[in-house]
Amino acid sequence: MEFKTPPDQRDSVINLGFPQDIQLPDSMQFVPYQKGLREGVDISVIFDETVNNPKGPDLAFLRYEPGAYVPGHVHMGFETVLVLNGDYIENGQVFTAGNFIVRAPGTCHSMASKGGCTILASRYIPVKQLVDGLADDGKKDAK
């Protein structure tokens, strides 16, 4: 990827000023997300167009258990994240409830949570993993 403007200069963070954490209904169904890569992260998918188009967008709630960590990846398209509760950490920077994060194409980051968190995340194009032995879609290579 070549950029006229470095990706991080196109990123933005807006604090929406939530008066308190937002909790999701207990009825929401979460399942483990990308076992072996995103340990301690569960997902509740709202939509996933990658099923029909490998470069399609997706939108989901993600729940990080305390101590969860996701290795680095690069965004091929824009990503938006809204922190609903807890501590969400990208590249060491801590975000809390009400932080709305927009990441530009080319942005690289890892994610974690010390105490656990829930986010709403949307990717306009799937990410490319930066971990050896993983395919671009985050699944183990069949080699």
Sequence and secondary structure as in RCSB ss.txt:
>XXXX:A:sequence
MEFKTPPDQRDSVINLGFPQDIQLPDSMQFVPYQKGLREGVDISVIFDETVNNPKGPDLAFLRYEPGAYVPGHVH
MGFETVLVLNGDYIENGQVFTAGNFIVRAPGTCHSMASKGGCTILASRYIPVKQLVDGLADDGKKDAK
>XXXX:A:secstr
   SS GGGT EEEE   SS     TT   EE STTTSTTEEEEEEEEGGGT TT  EEEEEEE TT EEEEEEE
SS EEEEEEEE EEETTEEE TTEEEEE TT EEEEE SS EEEEEEESS EEE STTB TTSSB   
